[in-house]
Amino acid sequence: MRVFAGPNGSGKTTIFKGILQEKNVNVGFFVNADEIESQLQTHHHLNLNNFGLKIETTQIQSFFKESKFAPIKRNEIDLYSANKN
C-alpha cells in the first residue's frame, strides 16, 4: 500500500499524476477523497467500481453491520433495516 498524505493543496494529486506518467510504474488503485466527495455530491451515492474496487452491496452492508460504525452501535437510526420496508 502506498499512501500520499498531507493537507489540502500540498500536491498529493500532482505527485500521483506525475508517477502515473512514468512507464512501468504500478501504483495499484488510487482513491482520492476529493473524487469521492464530488461523486457523492453529484450522484448522492458512491460507486466503488469507479475506483477499481469490486464489492457487492451485501458485502458493504455486512461490514458496517459488524463494525463499530454500525448505526445501531452508535445509537443512530439503523438505515439498513429502514430500507427493507
PEPE-V372008 format. One record per backbone hydrogen bond with DSSP energy under -0.5 kcal/mol. NH is the residue of the N-H (numbers start at 1). CO is the residue of the C=O. If there is no record, write none. Layout:
# PEPE-V372008
nh=(NH/NH)
co=(CO/CO)
This chain:
# PEPE-V372008
nh=(5/10/15/16/17/18/19/20/21/22/22/25/26/27/31/32/33/35/36/37/38/39/40/41/42/43/44/45/47/48/50/51/52/53/54/55/59/60/61/62/63/64/65/66/67/70/73/74/74/75/76/79/82/83/84/85)
co=(3/7/11/12/13/14/15/16/17/18/19/22/24/25/29/30/31/32/32/33/34/35/36/37/38/39/40/39/45/46/47/48/49/48/52/53/56/56/57/58/59/60/61/62/63/67/70/70/71/72/71/77/78/79/81/82)
